[in-house]
Amino acid sequence: MDNCIFCKIVRGEIPSTKIYEDDNVLAFKDLHPVSPVHVLIIPKIHFANLHVMSASEEGLKALGEIYRALPEIVRLVGLEEKGFRLINNCGASAGQSVMHTHFHLIGGRSLGTRIL
């Protein structure tokens, strides 16, 4: 998608503070962190949301690549012993503000048990 901000980050048109990158996945620091560690994890292929992504073989493969990369990303940000929360907002009414599938990896402080 030409106008997608995350696609522009993948293409290097917009700078980001990269944490992890391979052929399929990019992880970078969130510009507006809600905790000491707040990383966005995205597939390099554009999928509008997790529902769309999960409905195709290509999307399921990309989702598997994100989960394959997750342990290394967690290690790189130092959360392997401390724990973390992995969040996906699917659709505008769920709080998705960039329509490119992404996961928020947050941690570095006690997050409590409440989601909301």
Summary of the structure (lengths in Angstrom):
residues: 116
radius of gyration: 13.7
end to end distance: 31.4
largest distance: 38.9
contacts: 309
relative contact order: 0.22
helix: 30%
strand: 21%
